[in-house]
């Protein structure tokens, strides 16, 4: 059993937990920080929410071993925090708690919203707090409390956090935590999200999730490789992508819009393209921010073109890796993300085939929104055989 070094509430501790031990069990059982509550233990109720490298995370489904070198802040670590103090007063004033079991997780999540929402938007707050369940209050008082703190702080000229938490996207323990600055609040926010992203942000990274997919197009590899060399043409085939500056392949500016049912995101950011000399393999790597949810993502798409049917058909193999931080990471279930990626790739393949055939790929084809019900039905269809197989064995 190896020693685990973690910064908990700004104090470095060395632990020797079992590899399967969750972060919640470590802070509760090993450190007696029992303000972190355990409810569902499936990452659903949000009672166990803590900050890892300044980002809200479910401690019940986070292995303690994955937090090596990370900066963890529990509710106890927010005792003297200015925003948490204002939130506690607002929760009392607005009758936002009864039994109090969910309140520590609520305060941690609410604090993140106070830092990152530009204004007291009720709908945005309800979405942001939707990962924290309460069986007592009905949420009205909670929403009012969070709205009042945001409104009061903006009225005093306290704007959004700049940076804060992680300095680079990556998994917990990747060395990106800011143990000394994870509670720092900056005084203003950049007016332009894209301008605030440095070229250095488009660097190599370790994805937290990887998806592999493949499809075929009825055209030879040389034609496909030539199209892949045209940044604007590829962007026109990618659902929801719009470029604002593609003159420099090392610093391509643009945005991608995705909507899944009521959840919509618009990531503005930068990308870089690396290609092999023959054009038959390459990589697109980028990073972006969604201003509304204050979520960030970094990802890469690696592709390889392989001839089929004596060179008349091309197989396109894709490996998609990504990390996601912020509000959207709280609702980004792996099954949903994988189904979303599959649908996006299917649309990309269809648009690519049309483009290679000389047809026009218009905005309506390239920027289709994804229907939440269709995604849900797709997940059910994918899992139904496994469920039926499981019941038949009983």
Protein Blocks (a to p, Z undefined) as FASTA:
>chain_A
ZZddddeehiacdddddfklcfklmmmmmnopakbccfklnomnommgcceehiacdfkl
ccfklmgoiacddfklmmmgmklmmmmmmmmmnopafnlmmmmmmmmmmmmmmmmmmbdc
fklmmmmmmmpccfklnommmmmmmmmmmmmmmmnopacdeejhifbgcdehilpacfkl
mmcccfbdcfblklmpcfklmccdddfbdcdddddddbdfklmmmmmmmmklmmmmpghi
acfbfkbmklccddddddehjbccdddddddddddfkopaccdddddddfklopacdddd
ddddddeehhlaccdddddddddedjklmmmcfklmmmmmmmmmmmmmmmmmmmmnopac
dfklmmcccdfklmmmmmmmmmmmmmmmmmmmZZ
